[in-house]
């Protein structure tokens, strides 16, 4: 069972480690930032909109795609991750959330 993927839930686990399932091993990713999206006056209301940022090792560089992540408290879930910066010392990845609140 996995937790709800909300800004509030991710914020509870800031600076904790997630495990990304890659082939036959786990790659550690650290949740380093949860950034809310502030809706503009003319935009649709009732949406959950935020980004989460992870830092990972410098090898391998993960291409953008859906990955399976695991966390001790949040459980297992799939996220579309995009590499946004980094080099051989480490990479930063972003997942963007934009969906209707229940």
Buried (B, 14 or more C-beta within 10 A) or exposed (E): EBBEBBBEBBBEBEEBBBBBBEEEEBBEBBBEBBEEBEEEEEEEEEBBBBBBBBBBBEEEEBEEEEBEBBBEEBEEBEBEBBBEEBEEEEBBBBBBBEEEEE
